[in-house]
Amino acid sequence: MNVFKVFLFLLLFLIFLLLYFSKPVTVTKFINSLEDIKFSIESLLDIHDTPYENIVVVTIDEESINKYGRWPWNRKITAKLIENLKEAKVVGLDIVFSERSDPESDEALFQAIGDAGNVISGFFFRDYSTETIPEEIIDYLEDCSLPRYKLLSEKAGIHEFSHIESNLPEILENSLSCAFFNIKPDADGIYRHYPTVYLFKGMIFPSLALQLVRFYLNKEIDLEISEKGVRKLSISNKNINRNYIRINFYKDIKTVSAKDVLEKKVTSDFFKDKIVIVGITEMGVYDIRPTPIDPLTPGVFLHFMAVSNILNGEFLKSSTIYDIGFTFSVMFLVFLATFIKKLKFRMPIYGMVLLIPLLLSSTLLITFDIWLVTVYPFVFSFMYIIILEIFQYFKVDVQTKELKKAFSKYVSPEIVDQIVKNPEKLGLGGDEKDITVLFADIRNFTSITEKLTPHQIVTLLNIYFDKMTEIILKNKGLLDKYIGDAIMAVFNAPLSVQDHPDKACETAILMTEELKNINRILSKKGLPPIRIGIGINTGNAVIGNLGSSFRFEYTAIGDTVNLASRLESLNRIYGTSIIVSHYTVEKVKKRFLFRKIDKVKVKGKEEAVIIYELMEESLENKTIKDLYEKALELYFNAKFEQAEEIFSKLWTEFEDQASKVLADRSKMYVDNPPESNWNGIYEFKEK
């Protein structure tokens, strides 16, 4: 088993490494969607980083569109917007002006951009295009590329584009600089990453966010690129060192409506020395990007987040070494937990270990902006647990079948289960335990069998036992044994059953109700109907494996069992179906209709017992109960004539046999009064 554990551990870890580095699209989509749960936890806890203070988005929103018309606007309006932003340190345009409009409007825009002197115009790259790029555009773009970088290999490991959708030459000429605003979604179409640099025509261009930071800080970017990608990317004291940053999303984005800027409701001083990004947020124009925190995130907000992430140094940091080490550690903890023998101790440990990926990765995200893989350690640890436990289950199952095969022929299924769980308990011996015992017997069975063939007797008993046993087992009873035509059932053994007296009483009622169905089945088979009597008693008894070392059975013995058997026999005398001892009645919690019948001593027992009939709930039975118990009280107080009168009335009106028995006995005491110390107990001399 230990060899299999090690083999499975290494196999699953190798599969993890294969998936982690190969990143199959389907698997990546699944992993990404689950990893985003960490953002939900962050939102649920309402813990969010605060964006860099001096960044604002000027939004071309619904209000602006309603005021100035459909986009694109007349470029004179855009020119005015840029004029009103001239106090900003730097203005990034998440907009491209690739085509000409009317000359006057275009000139107004060119002039505004040139006069402001702070505009970084945006463009985007294409993989395919039907148009040739003019050399004039290439010359202007060269001024926007990064002038200082170091190639560590012949091939640069960054994405290279072959085409571009650029601004008009006059826009480029008048702009402070330019930058691309392409953002690629992940495999599942969700935007989680933001690019740093792309390659075009042998030149390296920064993204809009990086270019904005570059001119805002007035610092040059230090860049080193190898065939594996960006090896070093730093500006001022801010180290990025990657092709794409993982965006740390903000809850609150500082925005100002373009309408308010145009109408000067926001003064130019508000923008002084700030980074301003101008972009479209109106959904009808459709610059909307799905993100882990919002399926309808305006694209310009991603630039805002990237700029703030870089300036605050709070973009999400991830590490391949950390991911692999963390996954290995969690799986190894599960591996150690598998050596805990008891499943009841092992499972909670599994649960705690499986919580580690989510708790630790969420804590690192919230506290240190570290993005640690969550799904891989959880999934592969869970797979390790499932496979091992299934293997262990089938291994135990083989042993279980061997034990069941050996003992099921003479031990009840419940006991077999107990033997399987605790084979050491196979030895002889028993424990004293509070139980409820139920005996059920077919009335006049000897007379019935005299008229039947052996085959018919077997058929009758099989039908009867099958239905009654099913009821006992459904109510958590243990079928102790069949004794001829009698059934012995025990409640609260071998396993503890809460409210076992109630369970026994419920079983008895269901058995008497099922008798109607049994008799219908017997009638269809040409067999006579049957009646049963049931006795129930609660108390301590010895229960366990009793017998010899050659043959033993799981059963209960003691006065509690004997009394239950005697009570069952009393049904013949009182004409009842279910007799219950006061020991049981006192412990019953549910509401049943009990009628106090008598106070008796059964054969073989010195102590008297108060016996009750468990009756079916009905108005007639309640009437009988009330009158009978009134008469019984008179009887116990030696007022035999008054008691006889009520008992006789019950016999006459309801043919209640118990009333007849007590009426005859009351008459006997009228004729032959008992001794003065009479205590109301009637002693039976026979079983």
Helices and strands as residue ranges (DSSP letters): H 2-22, H 25-35, H 37-44, E 55-60, H 62-68, H 75-83, E 90-93, H 103-116, E 119-126, H 135-144, E 150-151, E 160-161, E 163-165, H 169-174, E 177-180, E 193-195, E 197-200, E 203-206, H 208-217, E 221-226, E 229-235, E 238-239, E 244-246, E 255-257, H 258-262, G 268-271, E 275-280, G 283-285, E 288-289, E 297-298, H 299-312, H 320-337, H 343-368, H 375-407, H 413-421, G 423-426, E 429-442, H 445-449, H 454-474, E 477-483, E 486-491, H 500-524, E 532-547, E 552-557, H 559-574, E 578-581, H 582-585, E 593-601, E 609-615, H 619-636, H 640-654, H 657-671, E 682-683
